[in-house]
Amino acid sequence: MAFDFDEAGDFGSERDAREWAERNNIDLADLHIRNRGDRGVTLSVRRSALGDTARSDLTYGRRTGFFS
C-alpha cells in the first residue's frame, strides 16, 4: 500500500527534522527524510498523520514548509 506524503519543509539536519516531528506529536514512522547533501534535508510527513490541524513552528532549524 502506498501512502501520500506532504512536504513539511527543509531542515539543517536529520536530527532537527526528527526533533521538530517529535515536538509536533508526529510519529517517526510517518516521516520521509530526503538528504539534500550540504543543503540539509527535506522532511515529508504521511498525509494521514497530519490530521485536521496544522501547527506553525519555524523554530529549531526548520527553514521552510507548509506548517508556516
N, C-alpha and C positions, 0 to 999 in steps of 0.2 A: 504494500500500500504506500503510495506516495503522499507526502504532506506538502502543503503550501507554506512558504516562509515569506515573511515581510522583513525587509532590511530595517534594522534598528539604528544603525549608524556606524561610524568609524571610531576606533579607539587606538590609543597609542600602543597597547599590548593586549595579548590574550588575557592576562591577569586582570587588566582594567575592565575588559568586556565581561568576564565572569563575575567580578565584584559588582558591576552595575546590575547584572541579571539577578544576583542574589538580593541586592537592596530592593529590587522591584518585584520580588517574590516570583521570579520565573525559574522554573526547574531547569537545571543544567542540561537535562536530556532534551529539552525543547530548543536548544541553541544550535546554530550552524555558524562556525567561525572560519572565515577565509583569510589566510595570511596574505598581506599585500607587500611583503618584503620590508624595506626600510620605512615604508609609509604606515606601518602598523597593521591592524586587522579590521575587517568588516564583519559586523555581527548581524546575523539574521535570526529571527525568532519564529518558531512554528506559529502560524496564524491562530490555530485553535487554542493556544496557550495565552493569547493576549486578552481574551475576554472582551467586555464592552467598554472598559475604561482604559485610557492611556495616561501615563504619568509624564510629567515634564521633569527631566533630570539631565541637565547638560554638565554635570559635575563629574569628578573623579576620572578624568581622562577622556571622556566622551567628546567627540568633535562635531558630529552631525547626526541626523536621524529624524524619524517621523514622530518621536515622542516629544519633540520640542514644541 
